[in-house]
Amino acid sequence: MEKLLDRKIKIIWDFRGPTASHTAEHYLKHLKEFAEVEELKYDLEGLEHFSPTHSIAYLVVDEMELKEVRSILKPHRGQVYSGKI
């Protein structure tokens, strides 16, 4: 079991509408740049497409980085990430 502050958090931005896929792809470029400049602990970001009108861009951060990253990037939501890094 992971210690409370050793968790990985997936922060998520939802995009909806006919251009959701394109907008999420564009936003992902900015997330990658941010992760590189800020030297975040994990190098994991990505996209998920749920329908032609709903896509997300996400960034996985260490829980210790969450407060600062959240205040800068203003994600729509988040969840504990249980996948492999």
Backbone as JSON Lines, residues from 0, in Angstrom:
{"i":0,"aa":"M","n":[0.84,-1.18,0.0],"ca":[0.0,0.0,0.0],"c":[0.88,1.25,0.0]}
{"i":1,"aa":"E","n":[0.54,2.18,-0.87],"ca":[1.35,3.4,-0.98],"c":[1.12,4.3,0.23]}
{"i":2,"aa":"K","n":[2.17,4.95,0.66],"ca":[2.03,5.95,1.71],"c":[1.24,7.11,1.13]}
{"i":3,"aa":"L","n":[0.56,7.81,2.0],"ca":[-0.34,8.88,1.56],"c":[0.35,9.87,0.63]}
{"i":4,"aa":"L","n":[1.56,10.33,0.96],"ca":[2.2,11.34,0.13],"c":[3.1,10.76,-0.95]}
{"i":5,"aa":"D","n":[3.08,9.44,-1.14],"ca":[3.83,8.82,-2.23],"c":[2.94,8.55,-3.42]}
{"i":6,"aa":"R","n":[1.71,8.99,-3.36],"ca":[0.77,8.68,-4.43],"c":[1.05,9.53,-5.68]}
{"i":7,"aa":"K","n":[0.64,8.97,-6.8],"ca":[0.7,9.68,-8.07],"c":[-0.72,10.16,-8.37]}
{"i":8,"aa":"I","n":[-0.84,11.4,-8.81],"ca":[-2.15,11.99,-9.08],"c":[-2.25,12.34,-10.56]}
{"i":9,"aa":"K","n":[-3.33,11.9,-11.18],"ca":[-3.61,12.21,-12.58],"c":[-4.52,13.43,-12.59]}
{"i":10,"aa":"I","n":[-3.97,14.56,-13.05],"ca":[-4.79,15.77,-13.14],"c":[-5.29,15.89,-14.57]}
{"i":11,"aa":"I","n":[-6.55,16.27,-14.71],"ca":[-7.28,16.11,-15.96],"c":[-7.94,17.41,-16.4]}
{"i":12,"aa":"W","n":[-7.87,17.63,-17.72],"ca":[-8.59,18.73,-18.37],"c":[-9.54,18.11,-19.37]}
{"i":13,"aa":"D","n":[-10.83,18.42,-19.22],"ca":[-11.86,17.91,-20.14],"c":[-12.1,18.92,-21.26]}
{"i":14,"aa":"F","n":[-12.25,18.4,-22.46],"ca":[-12.58,19.23,-23.61],"c":[-13.8,18.62,-24.28]}
{"i":15,"aa":"R","n":[-14.78,19.45,-24.58],"ca":[-16.03,18.97,-25.16],"c":[-16.38,19.79,-26.39]}
{"i":16,"aa":"G","n":[-17.12,19.17,-27.27],"ca":[-17.57,19.85,-28.48],"c":[-16.9,19.25,-29.71]}
{"i":17,"aa":"P","n":[-17.24,19.77,-30.88],"ca":[-16.74,19.2,-32.13],"c":[-15.22,19.29,-32.3]}
{"i":18,"aa":"T","n":[-14.57,20.18,-31.58],"ca":[-13.11,20.32,-31.7],"c":[-12.38,19.77,-30.48]}
{"i":19,"aa":"A","n":[-13.06,18.96,-29.67],"ca":[-12.49,18.46,-28.42],"c":[-11.17,17.73,-28.64]}
{"i":20,"aa":"S","n":[-11.12,16.86,-29.63],"ca":[-9.9,16.08,-29.88],"c":[-8.72,16.99,-30.23]}
{"i":21,"aa":"H","n":[-8.96,17.91,-31.14],"ca":[-7.9,18.83,-31.56],"c":[-7.44,19.71,-30.4]}
{"i":22,"aa":"T","n":[-8.38,20.2,-29.62],"ca":[-8.04,21.08,-28.5],"c":[-7.23,20.32,-27.45]}
{"i":23,"aa":"A","n":[-7.62,19.08,-27.15],"ca":[-6.88,18.27,-26.18],"c":[-5.45,18.01,-26.66]}
{"i":24,"aa":"E","n":[-5.3,17.71,-27.95],"ca":[-3.96,17.48,-28.51],"c":[-3.1,18.73,-28.39]}
{"i":25,"aa":"H","n":[-3.67,19.88,-28.67],"ca":[-2.93,21.13,-28.56],"c":[-2.55,21.4,-27.09]}
{"i":26,"aa":"Y","n":[-3.48,21.19,-26.17],"ca":[-3.21,21.44,-24.76],"c":[-2.13,20.5,-24.24]}
{"i":27,"aa":"L","n":[-2.1,19.28,-24.76],"ca":[-1.09,18.31,-24.34],"c":[0.32,18.83,-24.64]}
{"i":28,"aa":"K","n":[0.49,19.53,-25.74],"ca":[1.8,20.1,-26.07],"c":[2.25,21.05,-24.96]}
{"i":29,"aa":"H","n":[1.33,21.85,-24.46],"ca":[1.65,22.8,-23.4],"c":[1.95,22.07,-22.08]}
{"i":30,"aa":"L","n":[1.24,20.99,-21.81],"ca":[1.51,20.21,-20.6],"c":[2.9,19.6,-20.65]}
{"i":31,"aa":"K","n":[3.3,19.09,-21.8],"ca":[4.65,18.52,-21.95],"c":[5.71,19.58,-21.72]}
{"i":32,"aa":"E","n":[5.5,20.77,-22.29],"ca":[6.45,21.87,-22.09],"c":[6.54,22.24,-20.61]}
{"i":33,"aa":"F","n":[5.4,22.33,-19.96],"ca":[5.37,22.69,-18.55],"c":[6.13,21.65,-17.71]}
{"i":34,"aa":"A","n":[5.85,20.37,-17.95],"ca":[6.51,19.3,-17.18],"c":[8.01,19.35,-17.36]}
{"i":35,"aa":"E","n":[8.47,19.68,-18.56],"ca":[9.91,19.75,-18.81],"c":[10.53,20.96,-18.11]}
{"i":36,"aa":"V","n":[9.92,22.11,-18.25],"ca":[10.46,23.33,-17.65],"c":[10.47,23.24,-16.13]}
{"i":37,"aa":"E","n":[9.41,22.69,-15.55],"ca":[9.29,22.6,-14.09],"c":[10.01,21.38,-13.51]}
{"i":38,"aa":"E","n":[10.56,20.54,-14.38],"ca":[11.28,19.34,-13.95],"c":[10.45,18.51,-12.98]}
{"i":39,"aa":"L","n":[9.23,18.18,-13.4],"ca":[8.35,17.38,-12.56],"c":[8.92,15.97,-12.4]}
{"i":40,"aa":"K","n":[8.56,15.33,-11.31],"ca":[9.11,14.02,-10.96],"c":[8.8,12.97,-12.03]}
{"i":41,"aa":"Y","n":[7.59,12.97,-12.54],"ca":[7.2,11.97,-13.53],"c":[7.09,12.62,-14.9]}
{"i":42,"aa":"D","n":[7.37,11.83,-15.9],"ca":[7.26,12.3,-17.28],"c":[6.13,11.52,-17.94]}
{"i":43,"aa":"L","n":[4.93,11.76,-17.48],"ca":[3.79,11.03,-18.01],"c":[2.64,11.99,-18.23]}
{"i":44,"aa":"E","n":[2.26,12.1,-19.46],"ca":[1.11,12.9,-19.85],"c":[0.47,12.19,-21.03]}
{"i":45,"aa":"G","n":[-0.77,12.54,-21.32],"ca":[-1.41,11.86,-22.43],"c":[-2.79,12.37,-22.74]}
{"i":46,"aa":"L","n":[-3.43,11.63,-23.65],"ca":[-4.77,11.96,-24.13],"c":[-5.66,10.73,-24.01]}
{"i":47,"aa":"E","n":[-6.94,10.97,-23.86],"ca":[-7.94,9.92,-23.97],"c":[-9.12,10.52,-24.72]}
{"i":48,"aa":"H","n":[-9.65,9.75,-25.65],"ca":[-10.8,10.2,-26.44],"c":[-11.98,9.29,-26.1]}
{"i":49,"aa":"F","n":[-13.03,9.86,-25.57],"ca":[-14.2,9.08,-25.14],"c":[-15.29,9.06,-26.19]}
{"i":50,"aa":"S","n":[-15.37,10.1,-26.98],"ca":[-16.35,10.19,-28.05],"c":[-15.87,11.28,-29.01]}
{"i":51,"aa":"P","n":[-16.54,11.47,-30.13],"ca":[-16.11,12.55,-31.04],"c":[-16.23,13.94,-30.41]}
{"i":52,"aa":"T","n":[-16.95,14.04,-29.31],"ca":[-17.14,15.35,-28.68],"c":[-16.64,15.43,-27.24]}
{"i":53,"aa":"H","n":[-15.86,14.45,-26.81],"ca":[-15.29,14.5,-25.45],"c":[-13.91,13.85,-25.43]}
{"i":54,"aa":"S","n":[-12.91,14.66,-25.14],"ca":[-11.53,14.2,-25.0],"c":[-10.93,14.83,-23.76]}
{"i":55,"aa":"I","n":[-9.88,14.18,-23.24],"ca":[-9.17,14.76,-22.1],"c":[-7.68,14.79,-22.39]}
{"i":56,"aa":"A","n":[-7.02,15.74,-21.77],"ca":[-5.56,15.77,-21.69],"c":[-5.25,15.6,-20.2]}
{"i":57,"aa":"Y","n":[-4.16,14.88,-19.89],"ca":[-3.84,14.69,-18.49],"c":[-2.33,14.72,-18.26]}
{"i":58,"aa":"L","n":[-2.0,14.95,-17.0],"ca":[-0.63,15.01,-16.54],"c":[-0.57,14.27,-15.2]}
{"i":59,"aa":"V","n":[0.39,13.37,-15.03],"ca":[0.55,12.66,-13.76],"c":[1.65,13.35,-12.97]}
{"i":60,"aa":"V","n":[1.31,13.7,-11.73],"ca":[2.26,14.39,-10.85],"c":[2.38,13.64,-9.53]}
{"i":61,"aa":"D","n":[3.49,13.85,-8.86],"ca":[3.67,13.36,-7.51],"c":[2.77,14.17,-6.59]}
{"i":62,"aa":"E","n":[2.2,13.52,-5.59],"ca":[1.28,14.23,-4.7],"c":[1.93,15.44,-4.03]}
{"i":63,"aa":"M","n":[3.25,15.37,-3.79],"ca":[3.95,16.51,-3.19],"c":[3.98,17.72,-4.13]}
{"i":64,"aa":"E","n":[3.86,17.5,-5.43],"ca":[3.87,18.58,-6.42],"c":[2.47,19.11,-6.72]}
{"i":65,"aa":"L","n":[1.46,18.39,-6.27],"ca":[0.09,18.67,-6.68],"c":[-0.38,20.09,-6.38]}
{"i":66,"aa":"K","n":[-0.19,20.55,-5.17],"ca":[-0.72,21.86,-4.78],"c":[-0.19,22.96,-5.69]}
{"i":67,"aa":"E","n":[1.12,22.98,-5.92],"ca":[1.71,24.02,-6.76],"c":[1.26,23.9,-8.21]}
{"i":68,"aa":"V","n":[1.3,22.69,-8.75],"ca":[0.9,22.48,-10.15],"c":[-0.57,22.83,-10.33]}
{"i":69,"aa":"R","n":[-1.4,22.41,-9.4],"ca":[-2.84,22.71,-9.48],"c":[-3.11,24.2,-9.48]}
{"i":70,"aa":"S","n":[-2.38,24.96,-8.66],"ca":[-2.62,26.4,-8.59],"c":[-2.17,27.11,-9.87]}
{"i":71,"aa":"I","n":[-1.19,26.56,-10.55],"ca":[-0.7,27.17,-11.79],"c":[-1.57,26.77,-12.98]}
{"i":72,"aa":"L","n":[-1.87,25.48,-13.11],"ca":[-2.51,24.97,-14.33],"c":[-4.03,24.87,-14.26]}
{"i":73,"aa":"K","n":[-4.61,24.9,-13.1],"ca":[-6.07,24.88,-12.92],"c":[-6.75,23.7,-13.64]}
{"i":74,"aa":"P","n":[-6.4,22.47,-13.27],"ca":[-7.07,21.32,-13.9],"c":[-8.55,21.28,-13.53]}
{"i":75,"aa":"H","n":[-9.34,20.59,-14.34],"ca":[-10.77,20.47,-14.09],"c":[-11.06,19.46,-12.98]}
{"i":76,"aa":"R","n":[-10.22,18.41,-12.91],"ca":[-10.44,17.38,-11.9],"c":[-9.18,16.53,-11.76]}
{"i":77,"aa":"G","n":[-9.21,15.59,-10.84],"ca":[-8.05,14.73,-10.64],"c":[-8.46,13.42,-10.02]}
{"i":78,"aa":"Q","n":[-7.56,12.46,-10.06],"ca":[-7.8,11.16,-9.45],"c":[-6.47,10.51,-9.13]}
{"i":79,"aa":"V","n":[-6.48,9.58,-8.2],"ca":[-5.25,8.84,-7.9],"c":[-4.91,7.99,-9.11]}
{"i":80,"aa":"Y","n":[-3.65,8.02,-9.5],"ca":[-3.18,7.27,-10.67],"c":[-2.58,5.96,-10.18]}
{"i":81,"aa":"S","n":[-3.05,4.86,-10.74],"ca":[-2.57,3.56,-10.3],"c":[-1.8,2.81,-11.38]}
{"i":82,"aa":"G","n":[-1.57,3.45,-12.52],"ca":[-0.85,2.81,-13.6],"c":[0.65,2.83,-13.38]}
{"i":83,"aa":"K","n":[1.36,2.26,-14.3],"ca":[2.83,2.21,-14.24],"c":[3.41,3.51,-14.78]}
{"i":84,"aa":"I","n":[4.52,3.91,-14.2],"ca":[5.25,5.09,-14.66],"c":[6.42,4.62,-15.47]}
